[in-house]
């Protein structure tokens, strides 16, 4: 009996510790001028660092913890048009805690059907 209780407590403890720190990855395809963090871009000229800071500030404003942020270029995502919602080919990879998943899914710009995706 005592062995079963210890096993049960150990199992419960492990299950809570595993879900507590679980991370999830979201992506965003950069657009010409319809990204949701543009209001948080404060630099006078464009820089990669200022863009990343704007994304961090935007997510912080939405009460989402950002664990990691990086970008990469995917030529298959480029849309050759001049509208604000056209994709540039730059893809942001955002890693957040699992418990912020619902908040992240609610973000985006519905006018152009743009949103964060997994």
N, C-alpha and C positions, 0 to 999 in steps of 0.2 A: 504493500500500500504506500509506504513512504517513498519507494522508488518511483511509483507512478506519479506522485505529486511533484517530485523533483523533475521528472521528465516533462510533465505538463507545464510547470513554471519555466523551465528552460526553453521549451518550444514557443511559449507565449513571448518570452523575452526576446528571442531571436526574431520572431515575426515582426514585432514592433520596431526593433532596431533596423531591420532591413527596409521597411517601408518608410521609415523616418527620413532617410537620406537618399531615397531614390530620385534619380534625375531623368529628365525627358528632353528630347531635342526637337526644336521647332526651326523652321526655315522661313525666310522672307525673300522674295524676288524683288530686288531694287527696281524702282520705277524712275522715270524721268523727273517727276515732281509731285508724286502722290504718296510718298512714304509718310506714315503717321507721325514720325518723330521730327519732321521738318521745323515745327514750331520750337523745338528744343535746340536747334542748331544755332549757336551763338557766335561763331567765329566770323570774321569779316571776309575771309577767303576760304576756299575749300581745302580741307585736309582730311586724310584718313582718320587721324586721331580725333579731330573734332566731330566727324561723323559717328565714330564709335561712342564718343561721349554723349552725343545727342540721343543715340539709341538707349544707352544706359539710363540717361535722365528720363526719357520717355517711359521706359519700363518701371523705373523707380516711382514715377508719378502715378503709375497704374497699380502700385503695390505688388510688383512682381520682382522677385529676387533673380538677378542674373548671375549665374555661376560662371559661364564662359561665353565669349562672343568672338566669332571669326568670320571672315568673308573669303569667297573664292569666285573665280570667273567660270561661267558655263556658257560657252558660245551657242549651245542649243536653245538657250532661254532668251536670246536677243530678239526683240521685235523692232523691225526697222520702220519706225513711225515717229512722229514728233509730238504726239499727244502726251499729256502728263502721266497717263496710266501705262504707257508702253514700258516694257521691261528692258533693262540695260544689259543683262547678262550677269550682273553681280548678284550672288546669292549669299545671304547672311545665315549663319548657323548659330542659333542661340540655345544654350543649355540652361535649363531652369529646374528648380525643384518640382517633383511630381505634384506636390500639393498646389502649385500655381497653374496647373494645366487648364482648369476651367476658365480662369481669368484670361489666360493667353488665347484660348479659342474664341473668346468673346471680342477680342481686339481685331482691328482691321478697318478697311474702308469699304462699306457695303455698296456705295455708289458705282464702283467699278468692279465689284465682286473680288476685291483683293483681300487677302487675309494671311495670317500665319498658318503654316501647314506642317504636318509631321512627315 
